[in-house]
């Protein structure tokens, strides 16, 4: 043995004994030191010129870390060898965990040359882009490429995967790809006949363009189909595009395009387009079902980052679709029953340091049930938030009453058209001149609040409204046709209106202390309010808002509004105003809890409101119907009751006409009911998933069996089964035109869910229309978690969307194409 070798060996022993954790590799080309430590003292192996570290050993050097129970540092060969220790029960603990950069390997045994940065891993495993790689032998070529001997690739995070793609040889290029030789699918360690001559798994850490493979499906009436095939473009870090399609042999097809965009600290959003043709059946067969429907859906969502601009904001939320789109494409209850859709594209500008703001928008509304559509373009709103024009700049002393007077102003301009959904394909019809409604509305309000007698708040108010229209109605008596003719004249027209109002509100408390019994006190709170409003008569000629013309051959004169039905309305007829009375009540109490002296609050009545109006300016029927609203809840809001009603002071004749006589004088009760709307909602929940046992994890973060011995003794399991049960009943009665009878509609709705175990979930959503005596949209759902797989069943047993869907597949998105589904729906159920 040479003198240099002896000196290096002696130095290593001295370093171990002195506790220094930095040892320089023998003849090292690199200047990076090896740092190491262990719980037990290291053992120097003279014949190998090596150090053996034991128990919780760790070796680190630049860009690398190795942990294991045993680690041997061989300075002669520049090799690290790591392995675990066997326990009496057969388990191996302290297996090597090798970390290099962002990658981590677990193994039974590991050999690594820290000079060449090459090595071997035996019975190793690692993670890559959401997948798990298990290899019998892994050869490290460099820090980014590996050769694997018999290996498996899976998305199952169990230490013994439930499924995997198995091959005898493969190559892994970190952050790029996995390429294998002949490979086959293995489920529960059983090989399947599903195999490939080679396999390619893209492992891009960044977005990359590529093909999207379709899935095969079979529908009885639609025929054979390929679904979801297409291409994905990753243009750059800001834009992408996904274009996919569906095609069936019987003529149905679908095209889907989706694009995302994002600029950090500026804005982000997405655009989507779906075009479907649903075709099945034979039009020549009169006794069979036939459909040929063309549907589309356009969506756009755009949001601006708050950091982009302090005073300007642009946002968009667009959803346009044909009325039958959701009925033909989904069984989701929320989407299937969607009747109303809306869109908004808006730009907002605020002037810092001033009360002014501007909003310009384009809006859309549609009702799928009625097939109606309305568009507003543009819709401009310029506003001024509340200012106090009489406030002193440098006040001295208390605030004076007139300093509290506030002034607000808003200007809204809108151009609107409406029509049918089917007319969207013919814009010239939808935007015809006789369809457009335009106008500008100015509104100014001045008011304040004053305390009277300490407890009463009075709010006097004055408002002015002016509407500008580019056209008006013109009425004249036509002696030839013997009728009133109405024309539309263009120009500039202004409809002005103003009024004054005042209101007074206060709060009254009443507390009733009770002796004996668990209820200690009841508190009644009343919120009375009285308001008064007056608007003068604008039917006179000076206001140019009405025209009085002959209406029949006998010469009877009648007054007509020149702006009736216009976009911002018109001034009212005659003097308007009156007194409005409103009384809101709440009732709660305190409940004694045992002998401890502590109390608990509870609600008896959350809201009970009465409201009516008296207008002495009206020649007849000065009293408006009494509005009633009430609600309460019990059992920690598990049971909730609500009611809304309307009761008229005046009687009604047999033809449904409102009379001037009071209801009680006509024998129709103290007040005649015109509306009853009541609902009862029950919401119950139980169980708790917090106590369910969790599967243990090994050193590499892989799950282990909760009960390793399947046939062994198991402890009794605590019952943790979360469940929900919601039941609702609604009743509505309202009067119909020309009739004294109340029309009644009733319905019951119910949804429930139950999770008997952590892996099972059952759910049902349904309802029943008591008048139609038929069930509403109903779904029954079953979910079974199979660790890395899941099974889903959805059944719509009846109705237009009657269908079922049974599927089992891998949960992880990386292998979501590995699934088996059976569908039956519209046209092939």
KEPAZA-955272 format. One record per residue (C-alpha): residue number from 1; chain; y, x, z. Coordinates in steps of 0.5 Angstrom, whole numbers. Layout:
BEGIN
   resi   chain       Y       X       Z
    NUM       A       Y       X       Z
...
END
This chain:
BEGIN
   resi   chain       Y       X       Z
      1       A       0       0       0
      2       A       7       3      -2
      3       A      12       4       3
      4       A      17      -1       0
      5       A      11      -6       0
      6       A      10      -5       8
      7       A      18      -5       9
      8       A      19     -12       6
      9       A      13     -14      10
     10       A      16     -11      16
     11       A      22     -15      15
     12       A      19     -21      14
     13       A      16     -21      20
     14       A      22     -19      24
     15       A      26     -25      20
     16       A      20     -30      23
     17       A      21     -27      30
     18       A      28     -27      30
     19       A      29     -34      27
     20       A      33     -33      21
     21       A      31     -38      16
     22       A      33     -34       9
     23       A      28     -29       6
     24       A      30     -26      -1
     25       A      24     -26      -6
     26       A      20     -20      -8
     27       A      23     -17     -14
     28       A      27     -23     -15
     29       A      31     -24     -22
     30       A      35     -29     -19
     31       A      40     -28     -13
     32       A      39     -35     -10
     33       A      35     -34      -3
     34       A      30     -38      -1
     35       A      31     -42       6
     36       A      26     -45      10
     37       A      24     -48      17
     38       A      18     -51      20
     39       A      16     -54      27
     40       A      11     -49      29
     41       A      12     -41      28
     42       A      11     -39      21
     43       A       5     -34      20
     44       A       5     -28      16
     45       A      -1     -27      11
     46       A      -1     -19      10
     47       A      -6     -19       5
     48       A      -2     -24       1
     49       A       5     -22       3
     50       A       6     -29       4
     51       A       9     -33      10
     52       A       5     -40      12
     53       A       9     -45      15
     54       A       6     -51      19
     55       A       8     -58      21
     56       A      14     -61      18
     57       A      15     -55      13
     58       A      21     -55       9
     59       A      23     -50       3
     60       A      30     -50       0
     61       A      33     -46      -6
     62       A      38     -48     -11
     63       A      37     -54     -14
     64       A      30     -55     -11
     65       A      27     -58      -4
     66       A      20     -58      -2
     67       A      17     -61       4
     68       A      10     -62       7
     69       A       6     -60      13
     70       A       3     -54      10
     71       A       8     -49       5
     72       A       6     -42       3
     73       A      11     -38       0
     74       A       8     -32      -4
     75       A      13     -27      -5
     76       A       8     -22      -9
     77       A       7     -28     -14
     78       A      13     -32     -13
     79       A       9     -38     -12
     80       A      10     -44      -7
     81       A       4     -48      -5
     82       A       4     -54      -1
     83       A      -1     -59       1
     84       A      -2     -64       7
     85       A      -7     -65      13
     86       A     -13     -69      14
     87       A     -13     -74      20
     88       A     -19     -76      23
     89       A     -19     -83      20
     90       A     -19     -80      13
     91       A     -12     -81      12
     92       A      -8     -75       9
     93       A      -1     -74      12
     94       A       5     -69      11
     95       A       3     -69       3
     96       A       8     -65      -1
     97       A      15     -68      -3
     98       A      18     -64      -9
     99       A      25     -66     -10
    100       A      29     -62     -16
    101       A      36     -65     -18
    102       A      35     -72     -18
    103       A      28     -73     -19
    104       A      23     -73     -14
    105       A      15     -72     -14
    106       A      10     -74      -9
    107       A       3     -70      -9
    108       A      -3     -68      -6
    109       A      -3     -61      -8
    110       A       3     -57     -11
    111       A       4     -50     -14
    112       A      11     -48     -16
    113       A      13     -41     -19
    114       A      21     -41     -17
    115       A      22     -35     -22
    116       A      20     -39     -28
    117       A      21     -46     -25
    118       A      14     -48     -28
    119       A       8     -51     -24
    120       A       3     -55     -23
    121       A       2     -62     -19
    122       A      -4     -65     -17
    123       A      -5     -72     -16
    124       A       2     -73     -17
    125       A       7     -79     -17
    126       A      14     -80     -19
    127       A      19     -85     -21
    128       A      23     -86     -28
    129       A      28     -91     -30
    130       A      25     -96     -25
    131       A      18     -95     -27
    132       A      12     -91     -23
    133       A       8     -85     -26
    134       A       2     -83     -23
    135       A      -2     -77     -26
    136       A      -8     -73     -24
    137       A      -5     -66     -26
    138       A       2     -65     -28
    139       A       5     -59     -31
    140       A      12     -57     -30
    141       A      15     -54     -37
    142       A      22     -54     -34
    143       A      27     -58     -30
    144       A      27     -64     -35
    145       A      20     -64     -39
    146       A      13     -65     -36
    147       A       6     -65     -39
    148       A       1     -70     -36
    149       A      -6     -70     -36
    150       A     -10     -77     -34
    151       A      -4     -81     -32
    152       A      -2     -88     -31
    153       A       5     -92     -32
    154       A       7     -98     -28
    155       A      13    -102     -25
    156       A       8    -104     -19
    157       A      11    -100     -13
    158       A       4    -100      -9
    159       A       1     -94      -8
    160       A      -5     -96     -12
    161       A      -2    -100     -17
    162       A      -4    -107     -19
    163       A      -3    -106     -27
    164       A      -2    -100     -31
    165       A      -2     -97     -38
    166       A      -7     -91     -38
    167       A      -8     -85     -42
    168       A     -11     -79     -42
    169       A      -5     -75     -44
    170       A       3     -76     -44
    171       A       9     -72     -44
    172       A      15     -74     -40
    173       A      22     -72     -42
    174       A      27     -74     -37
    175       A      32     -79     -38
    176       A      30     -79     -45
    177       A      22     -82     -47
    178       A      15     -82     -45
    179       A      10     -81     -51
    180       A       3     -82     -50
    181       A      -4     -81     -54
    182       A      -8     -87     -54
    183       A      -7     -92     -48
    184       A     -10     -98     -46
    185       A      -8    -104     -40
    186       A     -11    -103     -34
    187       A     -11    -109     -29
    188       A     -14    -108     -22
    189       A     -17    -102     -24
    190       A     -21    -106     -29
    191       A     -20    -103     -37
    192       A     -18    -109     -41
    193       A     -19    -109     -49
    194       A     -11    -109     -50
    195       A     -10    -102     -53
    196       A      -5     -98     -57
    197       A      -7     -91     -61
    198       A       0     -89     -58
    199       A       5     -91     -54
    200       A      13     -90     -53
    201       A      17     -92     -47
    202       A      25     -90     -48
    203       A      27     -88     -41
    204       A      35     -87     -43
    205       A      39     -87     -37
    206       A      45     -89     -42
    207       A      45     -95     -47
    208       A      42     -94     -53
    209       A      41     -98     -60
    210       A      34    -100     -61
    211       A      29    -106     -64
    212       A      27    -112     -59
    213       A      20    -114     -60
    214       A      19    -121     -61
    215       A      14    -125     -57
    216       A       9    -130     -60
    217       A       9    -137     -58
    218       A       5    -143     -60
    219       A       8    -150     -60
    220       A       4    -156     -62
    221       A       9    -160     -66
    222       A      14    -154     -68
    223       A       8    -149     -70
    224       A       7    -142     -69
    225       A      13    -138     -67
    226       A      16    -131     -66
    227       A      21    -131     -60
    228       A      27    -126     -58
    229       A      26    -121     -63
    230       A      32    -117     -66
    231       A      36    -111     -65
    232       A      41    -108     -60
    233       A      47    -104     -62
    234       A      50    -100     -56
    235       A      56     -98     -60
    236       A      60     -94     -54
    237       A      61     -94     -47
    238       A      65    -100     -48
    239       A      62    -105     -53
    240       A      55    -107     -55
    241       A      51    -113     -59
    242       A      45    -116     -58
    243       A      42    -120     -64
    244       A      36    -124     -63
    245       A      32    -130     -67
    246       A      27    -135     -66
    247       A      23    -138     -72
    248       A      17    -143     -72
    249       A      13    -145     -78
    250       A      15    -152     -78
    251       A      22    -150     -79
    252       A      25    -150     -73
    253       A      29    -143     -71
    254       A      35    -140     -67
    255       A      40    -135     -67
    256       A      43    -132     -61
    257       A      48    -126     -61
    258       A      51    -124     -55
    259       A      56    -118     -54
    260       A      59    -115     -48
    261       A      65    -111     -47
    262       A      69    -107     -41
    263       A      74    -102     -40
    264       A      75     -99     -33
    265       A      81    -102     -29
    266       A      83    -106     -35
    267       A      79    -112     -37
    268       A      72    -114     -38
    269       A      68    -120     -41
    270       A      63    -122     -46
    271       A      62    -127     -52
    272       A      56    -131     -54
    273       A      54    -135     -60
    274       A      47    -139     -60
    275       A      45    -143     -66
    276       A      39    -148     -66
    277       A      35    -152     -71
    278       A      30    -157     -68
    279       A      26    -160     -73
    280       A      19    -163     -72
    281       A      15    -169     -74
    282       A      14    -172     -81
    283       A      20    -177     -83
    284       A      15    -180     -88
    285       A      11    -183     -82
    286       A      15    -189     -79
    287       A      10    -189     -73
    288       A      11    -182     -71
    289       A      17    -178     -67
    290       A      21    -174     -72
    291       A      27    -170     -70
    292       A      32    -165     -74
    293       A      38    -163     -70
    294       A      43    -158     -71
    295       A      46    -155     -65
    296       A      50    -149     -63
    297       A      54    -146     -57
    298       A      60    -142     -56
    299       A      62    -138     -50
    300       A      67    -133     -48
    301       A      69    -130     -41
    302       A      74    -125     -40
    303       A      78    -123     -34
    304       A      83    -118     -33
    305       A      82    -112     -27
    306       A      88    -114     -22
    307       A      90    -106     -23
    308       A      91    -107     -30
    309       A      98    -110     -29
    310       A     102    -113     -23
    311       A     106    -118     -26
    312       A     102    -120     -33
    313       A      95    -123     -33
    314       A      90    -126     -39
    315       A      84    -129     -38
    316       A      79    -134     -42
    317       A      73    -138     -40
    318       A      71    -142     -46
    319       A      65    -146     -47
    320       A      64    -150     -54
    321       A      57    -154     -55
    322       A      54    -160     -59
    323       A      53    -166     -55
    324       A      45    -165     -55
    325       A      45    -157     -54
    326       A      43    -157     -47
    327       A      38    -163     -48
    328       A      34    -160     -54
    329       A      34    -153     -51
    330       A      33    -153     -43
    331       A      30    -156     -37
    332       A      34    -154     -32
    333       A      37    -160     -28
    334       A      44    -157     -28
    335       A      45    -156     -35
    336       A      41    -162     -38
    337       A      45    -167     -34
    338       A      52    -163     -36
    339       A      56    -168     -39
    340       A      63    -165     -38
    341       A      65    -159     -41
    342       A      72    -155     -41
    343       A      75    -149     -43
    344       A      81    -145     -42
    345       A      85    -139     -45
    346       A      91    -137     -41
    347       A      97    -132     -40
    348       A     101    -131     -34
    349       A     107    -128     -33
    350       A     111    -127     -27
    351       A     118    -124     -26
    352       A     117    -119     -19
    353       A     123    -121     -14
    354       A     124    -128     -18
    355       A     121    -135     -17
    356       A     120    -135     -24
    357       A     113    -135     -28
    358       A     111    -137     -34
    359       A     104    -139     -37
    360       A     101    -141     -44
    361       A      94    -143     -45
    362       A      90    -147     -50
    363       A      85    -152     -47
    364       A      79    -156     -49
    365       A      75    -162     -46
    366       A      69    -165     -48
    367       A      65    -171     -45
    368       A      57    -170     -48
    369       A      56    -177     -46
    370       A      61    -181     -50
    371       A      62    -176     -55
    372       A      69    -175     -54
    373       A      73    -168     -55
    374       A      81    -167     -53
    375       A      84    -160     -55
    376       A      91    -158     -52
    377       A      94    -152     -56
    378       A      99    -150     -54
    379       A     100    -152     -46
    380       A     106    -148     -44
    381       A     109    -148     -37
    382       A     115    -145     -34
    383       A     116    -146     -27
    384       A     121    -144     -21
    385       A     118    -144     -14
    386       A     121    -147      -8
    387       A     128    -143      -7
    388       A     133    -145      -2
    389       A     140    -145      -5
    390       A     144    -147       1
    391       A     141    -141       5
    392       A     146    -136       8
    393       A     145    -129       6
    394       A     147    -126      12
    395       A     146    -132      17
    396       A     149    -132      24
    397       A     146    -136      30
    398       A     141    -142      29
    399       A     139    -145      22
    400       A     143    -150      20
    401       A     140    -157      17
    402       A     142    -156      10
    403       A     140    -149       9
    404       A     132    -152       9
    405       A     134    -156       3
    406       A     129    -153      -2
    407       A     129    -154     -10
    408       A     123    -153     -15
    409       A     123    -154     -22
    410       A     118    -154     -28
    411       A     118    -155     -35
    412       A     111    -156     -39
    413       A     110    -157     -46
    414       A     104    -159     -50
    415       A     101    -161     -56
    416       A      95    -165     -56
    417       A      89    -168     -60
    418       A      83    -172     -59
    419       A      77    -174     -63
    420       A      70    -174     -63
    421       A      65    -168     -62
    422       A      62    -170     -69
    423       A      69    -168     -72
    424       A      69    -161     -70
    425       A      66    -159     -77
    426       A      72    -163     -80
    427       A      79    -159     -77
    428       A      83    -163     -82
    429       A      81    -170     -79
    430       A      82    -167     -72
    431       A      88    -164     -73
    432       A      91    -170     -77
    433       A      99    -171     -76
    434       A      97    -178     -73
    435       A      92    -175     -68
    436       A      97    -170     -65
    437       A     101    -172     -59
    438       A     107    -167     -57
    439       A     112    -167     -52
    440       A     116    -163     -46
    441       A     117    -165     -39
    442       A     122    -163     -35
    443       A     121    -164     -27
    444       A     126    -162     -21
    445       A     125    -164     -14
    446       A     130    -163      -8
    447       A     128    -164      -1
    448       A     127    -162       6
    449       A     124    -163      13
    450       A     128    -165      19
    451       A     125    -166      26
    452       A     127    -173      29
    453       A     126    -174      37
    454       A     122    -168      37
    455       A     115    -171      35
    456       A     117    -174      28
    457       A     118    -170      22
    458       A     122    -173      16
    459       A     122    -171       9
    460       A     128    -174       5
    461       A     127    -172      -3
    462       A     130    -173      -9
    463       A     127    -172     -16
    464       A     129    -172     -23
    465       A     124    -172     -29
    466       A     126    -172     -37
    467       A     121    -172     -42
    468       A     123    -169     -49
    469       A     119    -172     -55
    470       A     119    -171     -63
    471       A     118    -178     -64
    472       A     119    -185     -61
    473       A     116    -192     -63
    474       A     121    -197     -66
    475       A     120    -205     -66
    476       A     122    -210     -70
    477       A     121    -218     -72
    478       A     118    -219     -79
    479       A     120    -226     -81
    480       A     115    -225     -87
    481       A     109    -223     -83
    482       A     111    -227     -77
    483       A     110    -222     -72
    484       A     112    -215     -68
    485       A     112    -209     -73
    486       A     111    -202     -70
    487       A     114    -196     -73
    488       A     114    -189     -71
    489       A     121    -185     -72
    490       A     122    -178     -72
    491       A     127    -174     -69
    492       A     129    -172     -62
    493       A     128    -177     -56
    494       A     129    -176     -49
    495       A     126    -181     -44
    496       A     130    -180     -37
    497       A     128    -182     -30
    498       A     130    -180     -23
    499       A     129    -183     -16
    500       A     129    -182      -9
    501       A     124    -182      -3
    502       A     123    -181       4
    503       A     117    -180       9
    504       A     116    -180      16
    505       A     110    -177      20
    506       A     107    -176      27
    507       A     101    -175      31
    508       A      99    -179      37
    509       A      94    -177      42
    510       A      89    -181      46
    511       A      84    -178      51
    512       A      80    -183      55
    513       A      76    -179      61
    514       A      69    -182      63
    515       A      66    -182      70
    516       A      58    -182      70
    517       A      54    -180      64
    518       A      53    -174      60
    519       A      60    -176      56
    520       A      66    -173      59
    521       A      71    -175      55
    522       A      73    -179      48
    523       A      79    -176      44
    524       A      83    -181      39
    525       A      88    -178      34
    526       A      92    -182      30
    527       A      96    -179      24
    528       A     101    -185      22
    529       A     106    -184      16
    530       A     111    -188      13
    531       A     114    -187       6
    532       A     119    -190       2
    533       A     121    -189      -5
    534       A     126    -192     -10
    535       A     127    -191     -18
    536       A     132    -196     -21
    537       A     131    -200     -27
    538       A     131    -196     -34
    539       A     130    -202     -39
    540       A     137    -202     -40
    541       A     140    -200     -47
    542       A     144    -194     -45
    543       A     137    -191     -43
    544       A     134    -192     -50
    545       A     127    -192     -47
    546       A     126    -200     -48
    547       A     127    -204     -54
    548       A     128    -212     -53
    549       A     126    -216     -59
    550       A     124    -223     -61
    551       A     116    -223     -60
    552       A     114    -230     -63
    553       A     117    -236     -68
    554       A     120    -239     -62
    555       A     125    -234     -61
    556       A     122    -231     -54
    557       A     125    -224     -53
    558       A     120    -219     -50
    559       A     121    -212     -48
    560       A     117    -206     -51
    561       A     117    -199     -48
    562       A     119    -194     -54
    563       A     114    -188     -51
    564       A     108    -192     -49
    565       A     102    -188     -49
    566       A     106    -182     -50
    567       A     103    -175     -47
    568       A     107    -175     -41
    569       A     108    -182     -40
    570       A     114    -186     -40
    571       A     119    -189     -35
    572       A     117    -196     -31
    573       A     119    -203     -32
    574       A     124    -205     -27
    575       A     126    -203     -21
    576       A     120    -199     -17
    577       A     119    -197     -10
    578       A     117    -200      -4
    579       A     114    -198       3
    580       A     107    -194       3
    581       A     104    -194      10
    582       A      98    -190      12
    583       A      94    -189      18
    584       A      89    -183      19
    585       A      84    -183      25
    586       A      79    -178      28
    587       A      75    -179      34
    588       A      71    -174      38
    589       A      69    -172      45
    590       A      66    -167      50
    591       A      58    -167      52
    592       A      56    -164      59
    593       A      50    -159      58
    594       A      46    -160      64
    595       A      49    -158      71
    596       A      52    -151      69
    597       A      59    -155      68
    598       A      59    -152      61
    599       A      61    -158      55
    600       A      60    -158      48
    601       A      65    -162      43
    602       A      62    -167      38
    603       A      65    -171      33
    604       A      64    -179      33
    605       A      69    -180      27
    606       A      71    -175      22
    607       A      76    -179      18
    608       A      78    -187      18
    609       A      84    -188      14
    610       A      88    -194      12
    611       A      93    -195       7
    612       A      97    -200       3
    613       A     104    -201       0
    614       A     109    -206       0
    615       A     114    -206      -6
    616       A     120    -212      -5
    617       A     122    -211     -12
    618       A     117    -214     -15
    619       A     117    -221     -17
    620       A     110    -223     -15
    621       A     104    -219     -11
    622       A     109    -214      -8
    623       A     103    -212      -3
    624       A      98    -207      -6
    625       A      91    -207      -4
    626       A      89    -204       2
    627       A      85    -197       1
    628       A      80    -195       6
    629       A      76    -189       7
    630       A      71    -187      13
    631       A      66    -181      14
    632       A      62    -178      19
    633       A      56    -174      21
    634       A      51    -173      26
    635       A      46    -168      28
    636       A      50    -162      26
    637       A      52    -165      20
    638       A      44    -166      18
    639       A      46    -174      17
    640       A      53    -175      13
    641       A      56    -182      12
    642       A      62    -184       8
    643       A      65    -190       5
    644       A      71    -192       1
    645       A      73    -198      -1
    646       A      79    -203      -3
    647       A      81    -210      -1
    648       A      86    -214      -4
    649       A      91    -218      -1
    650       A      91    -224      -6
    651       A      86    -229      -9
    652       A      83    -229     -16
    653       A      81    -235     -20
    654       A      74    -236     -23
    655       A      77    -233     -30
    656       A      78    -226     -26
    657       A      86    -227     -26
    658       A      90    -225     -20
    659       A      93    -230     -16
    660       A     100    -230     -12
    661       A      97    -234      -6
    662       A      94    -230      -1
    663       A      86    -229      -1
    664       A      85    -232       6
    665       A      89    -239       4
    666       A      84    -239      -2
    667       A      78    -238       3
    668       A      76    -231       0
    669       A      77    -228       7
    670       A      82    -224      10
    671       A      82    -219       5
    672       A      78    -220      -2
    673       A      74    -214      -3
    674       A      75    -210     -10
    675       A      71    -204      -9
    676       A      65    -201      -4
    677       A      63    -194      -5
    678       A      58    -192       0
    679       A      53    -186       1
    680       A      48    -183       6
    681       A      46    -176       6
    682       A      41    -173      10
    683       A      40    -165      10
    684       A      34    -162      14
    685       A      32    -155      14
    686       A      27    -151      18
    687       A      23    -145      19
    688       A      25    -138      19
    689       A      22    -132      14
    690       A      25    -127      19
    691       A      19    -126      23
    692       A      14    -125      17
    693       A      11    -118      17
    694       A      13    -113      12
    695       A       8    -108       8
    696       A       9    -101      11
    697       A      11     -95       6
    698       A       9     -88       5
    699       A      13     -82       4
    700       A      14     -83      -3
    701       A      17     -90      -2
    702       A      11     -94      -4
    703       A       8    -100      -1
    704       A       1    -100       3
    705       A      -3    -105       4
    706       A      -1    -110      10
    707       A      -8    -110      12
    708       A     -12    -104       9
    709       A     -19    -107      11
    710       A     -19    -113       8
    711       A     -26    -116      11
    712       A     -23    -113      18
    713       A     -20    -117      24
    714       A     -13    -120      23
    715       A      -8    -122      28
    716       A      -6    -129      28
    717       A       0    -130      24
    718       A       6    -133      26
    719       A       8    -140      22
    720       A      14    -138      18
    721       A      15    -143      13
    722       A      22    -144      11
    723       A      23    -151       8
    724       A      29    -156       6
    725       A      29    -163       5
    726       A      35    -167       2
    727       A      36    -174       1
    728       A      42    -178      -1
    729       A      43    -186      -3
    730       A      49    -188      -6
    731       A      52    -195      -7
    732       A      58    -198     -11
    733       A      60    -205     -12
    734       A      67    -206     -16
    735       A      70    -212     -20
    736       A      69    -213     -27
    737       A      75    -215     -32
    738       A      74    -223     -33
    739       A      70    -224     -27
    740       A      70    -225     -19
    741       A      63    -222     -18
    742       A      62    -215     -16
    743       A      58    -210     -21
    744       A      53    -206     -16
    745       A      50    -200     -18
    746       A      45    -196     -13
    747       A      41    -189     -14
    748       A      37    -185      -9
    749       A      37    -177     -10
    750       A      32    -172      -7
    751       A      30    -165      -7
    752       A      26    -161      -3
    753       A      23    -154      -3
    754       A      17    -151       2
    755       A      15    -144       2
    756       A       9    -144       6
    757       A       8    -136       5
    758       A      12    -131       3
    759       A       9    -131      -4
    760       A       9    -139      -5
    761       A      15    -143      -6
    762       A      14    -151      -8
    763       A      20    -155     -10
    764       A      22    -162     -13
    765       A      28    -165     -15
    766       A      28    -172     -17
    767       A      32    -179     -17
    768       A      31    -186     -18
    769       A      36    -191     -21
    770       A      35    -198     -17
    771       A      38    -202     -22
    772       A      35    -199     -28
    773       A      28    -199     -24
    774       A      27    -192     -27
    775       A      27    -185     -25
    776       A      32    -180     -26
    777       A      31    -173     -29
    778       A      26    -170     -25
    779       A      23    -163     -24
    780       A      17    -160     -20
    781       A      17    -153     -20
    782       A      12    -148     -17
    783       A      13    -140     -16
    784       A       7    -135     -14
    785       A       9    -128     -12
    786       A       3    -123     -14
    787       A       7    -117     -12
    788       A       9    -114     -18
    789       A       7    -120     -22
    790       A       9    -127     -21
    791       A       7    -134     -24
    792       A      12    -140     -25
    793       A      10    -147     -27
    794       A      16    -152     -29
    795       A      14    -159     -30
    796       A      18    -165     -32
    797       A      13    -171     -32
    798       A      17    -176     -36
    799       A      24    -178     -39
    800       A      27    -175     -46
    801       A      26    -168     -43
    802       A      19    -169     -41
    803       A      15    -162     -42
    804       A      12    -157     -38
    805       A      12    -149     -38
    806       A       6    -145     -35
    807       A       7    -137     -35
    808       A       5    -131     -31
    809       A       8    -124     -32
    810       A      11    -118     -30
    811       A      17    -118     -26
    812       A      20    -112     -27
    813       A      25    -112     -33
    814       A      22    -106     -36
    815       A      16    -109     -38
    816       A      18    -116     -38
    817       A      14    -117     -45
    818       A       8    -117     -41
    819       A       7    -124     -40
    820       A       3    -130     -42
    821       A       6    -137     -43
    822       A       4    -144     -45
    823       A      10    -149     -46
    824       A      10    -156     -49
    825       A      17    -159     -49
    826       A      21    -164     -54
    827       A      16    -166     -60
    828       A      10    -163     -58
    829       A       8    -165     -51
END
